[in-house]
Amino acid sequence: MFYTALRRPKLAAEALYWRLTGKKARARNRLRACLEQGPNAYRDWIALVERRPEMLAKAAQDWPEWPVRPRISVLVYHAPGESTADVERRIAALEAQTYGEWEMVLAQSREAMPTRTPVVPRLTLVPGRTDNPAKALMQGIEGATGDYVLPLGADVLLAPDALYHLAKAVVANPEAAALYGDEDRISRKGLRSHPWFKPRWNPDLFLAHDYLSTACLIRREDALATPPIHPALSAAGLYAMLINITAQAEVVHVPRVIAHRQAVGAHDPDTLAARAAAVAHHVAPLGASTRIGAHGTVAVDWPMPEMQPLVSIIIPTRDQVQFLRKCVTGVLNGTRYRNIEILIIDNGSVEAETLDYFARVSGNPRVRVIRQDAPFNWSALNNLGAREARGEYLCLLNNDIEIMDENWLSTMVRQVVRRGVGAVGAKLLYPDGTIQHAGVVIGLGQAAGHAHRFQRNGDPGYFARAHVPHRVSAVTGACMLVGKALFHQVGGLDETGFAVAFNDVDLCLKLQAAGYHNIYEPRAVLIHHESKSRARDTHATQVERYRRELALLQERWGTATYVDPLHHPALDPTSETYRIAL
């Protein structure tokens, strides 16, 4: 770690300065940035946290004592164009496995040359040869004798403790139909980089981004029960199979780096097209369609109801008419979704320009101005709007939101009308184009934080996560769409406990506890001039109130020790950027 700090002397000097001036928290943050953002951070993590040699020694003593030892069939396909040397590298990684209850099932393309005889517990050679990877996959599954199968990707080397961790997870989760782990990249010289610490199972994320296929374990009986893979999906046959299997079954994440990918380049257009086709086949019965998304992902366009529901857009405000006017004008004139009403909840505005604007805008039949003279309480203002709303859905919208995409509300409505959906949140950008909100991660800073904050919107970021719709624990109330009935079902916003901060988080967690899932929808993009119309929580007049609300959040939802399903134990729980924890 000392070497890593030396590679970033500016950050190290800043950390020292803040330490000497008594700013200990700020010094720790700069030192953490110095350590974790350097080129050797992952190398430090491997040595200090993963500690694989110790794990291998423990595993070798552990698994023989298990009362149940699931048998794993590793499927290896010698694909067209793959050299014998590359296949033998994959085999060598298999031979190093510390877990012993497994077999290797080898399928070969027509042009595959013979390899050396693997030193494995059991070897099965698939009869015949095929150049079709989907056919090879099914032949391998049919020829396997294990309880679970692991289709090994052509560019994947298994970590020596991979099968141990997967088998251990099977023992702990016998009902799981699919299990998967984390991955990284590995060079020809064996140097590891670019770790992908994955989230727990997230069905919407999986439709957008295949984060299972690199190294996943599938219960063999479930694999045999899947429908035949259509020839058009051959390039993504395993992905198509997993979509089918995981639609109803239990899926378990194993938070260990179990796979090392040797070649990760540009997205293969044939594979990406096959993935999009596999998703399209799955969502077509629901009336949805697909297209290629950003950064090698698949975008699902969910259907719009034939009768578009009325959406009540609730905008609390107090003066600051320059922001409010731009927000309301954008909603009225820059939003394609037309079945709306706007409820402006005026929290004691006094400026003449603001009052004059209210008088004029309330002449629009789709706009109502409701006065509420009381100390600022964001929850109470929105609850008032919810009681007055005529719409089937409520859109909570801050007055400092600027509309930049006419389809923002249509995109969110398509999500919120889906079965089982609670709240839907948009991607919010700062005026400089960096990300302000891309979903809320519970537990960050022992409270809650915005994922991917300050990431440039055009950058892929952490495995394109900020650019694909997926389930999240919470979304910000600065732009949130939720069913009115659901809102009232869970008690609305807590105006006693969370007058200003964390009320949106609390609402989303109540929806989640009631069995609904919240969705982050990045294709709805707006600009947020954050908190321009009120004092920040760190202001001297707000700190005491903020601390009370933080304490309540931690007490009610356990956020001080919470590990969000979208986050990972190996990621820094104090950072809104996805960086390694050391």
Steps between C-alpha positions, in 0.01 A plus 500: 500500500793733568613451140151581377496823704834605360364463149244774582707761689249786457225309677747382763611859565138614532432221750802608707390866489149427625640272772736770625220758502280274710253395228526128569196385299606703199855363533368144507292563187800637307721213618234250398482661156879486480501129576195379315510694177860410416600240241604255773185511709378163377843348552487626860150354540613160370786490750326650801136395468464204265806315636452205269788278624345492846156433352629208293657338804177541695288366214713187461427410862140616498314333212590133575317539832172610343213251550375593150742565213319605183652369180581760236538438128721760332412530131795592279438575133796510261346759268583568135808719473612435857859383524599184682724709724203711613293192579787353697528819706136457601563133578806587711284735709252216549773263608593743778155487664513433873148350502498138391141401417485597134540375148602653169274459197678587175316592179692578182452688176577333170839667467614447860839336533571244775614631837705326764309267730368710792587396854148526640280290733290383203499580128204458264543562128184607318449271198512670161607854422309820438575861409177617661571619858136463608494140379831432675352645819198269491711196410730574791209531742349174375833319538572637848449296815527779755225661705602839359666607178742787445532604133851644475538800269764486227701785656456400865749354746342376820658615825646202691239538774208563262333161520549494877313829549225401259453157660495657845227737384301204364517330839374818667232563233375159382196653329705726274469426128787731401802642680759747378809679623719801433767531232802698387740515209832318479795560269717238334751569776240428767445860611144560619307824450153655449304310767127474450346476845145416408167572668265239630239361264322778315264381222469836325874549499551152353272580207716802425841355576608135513692483826456127565631306201873544556502244779171377636374178644168359375304217653514230233136397527392859435733527201359179351146631546553820299351523151736444204715801416386667178772499229485880480610516864796268459758772566333567836366153576607490864352844562170392343498192722568706810220745419263205488629334818528813715153631412347306790782328689728606784831658395793540740799731479833371634702813593837358397718556193464158341577574134784672317422617147791497256363712215249778550475727197225672308153349518456240228207621285375146427496409869335830593233451234439145625469627857246762390307231315503274808361782715242585231379140499459514878317835524286476185210327682490807729464734203857635527767536233879533507780691333873539544574732792798704613844347557416151378177460695146402399214747543148372573212726400206407719150564360295810571142437615242566230321739736776720634442553873478847649825600671487765774829691509559646847746790522565652843648852484570820684587799280809428280268562206787491249536127563129424540406675176756300302385175663127557440554624145700189424227277635223680311675568169796263490338173608343267247285316756187717509265345757631696795402748765744723689454576868727781614516488880592852606676498835459865589638690204516876554679646199277700266645341189419155635145590598443659160622180334260293711210716390587458135592130494194396699293614204616186323234231560772243561662701783387555858680707763440387859617720787658348813634755749707299746867436577670318215418128510559332164311188606195691616490710182506191278249317717267798458547479125431127506170556685394764249617304194246362253747282313557127522873564532697763692814662368697671774706770329735757648454857387866515390462224240551601138336294225742408220333194346140504381464125557607502866153443645390250234812294574427499871132415455595194294692375803261593780201320346685166504380242748686513831665839446500750787681827431686599182783753494669687216862571418576848626795706378673801645504802268857407399376167361633272773271256678323614815267201541513151353322312775545505876725249679402430860782484752738742333647718772289298745195668349426512125678646199460561129670240284751626241479863612724734295559241225501663156176401334670389179745269678409132540599512865481189714398235245237732348288478814390865490368455146262202538165464678517277804349439838634718781427531869394863464481796265509871573181692559631781282330314214304193607196332346283275717145368500272712717338194653839353591615833639206510739520124568843539663405819683644757262799707608586512869453868575570456871824303482638617166389855439785581261763228456471126425121511455532364146729221620258410777208492256686274258606262775138482618396411145773236485395356836144475366625277217550753220824579319623844408646576158770737384424611143801674337324570172298767679761774528453836671721774642490562874615833641530323834357670811507845343183599683588396856795490741725196484490237776852598608398864561523607863123545518433149369763276664301408812192408298713301255665302780160404642383377161823308444469332839141399422600359162772290662265380775208419270689339212837402646691706246812520718579137413285452188658343191284594203423218251622731225832560674768249605702429816821563302390852405558804719186556715589866546525589131231578247742394225553127460856465626684228686491492879836457671 
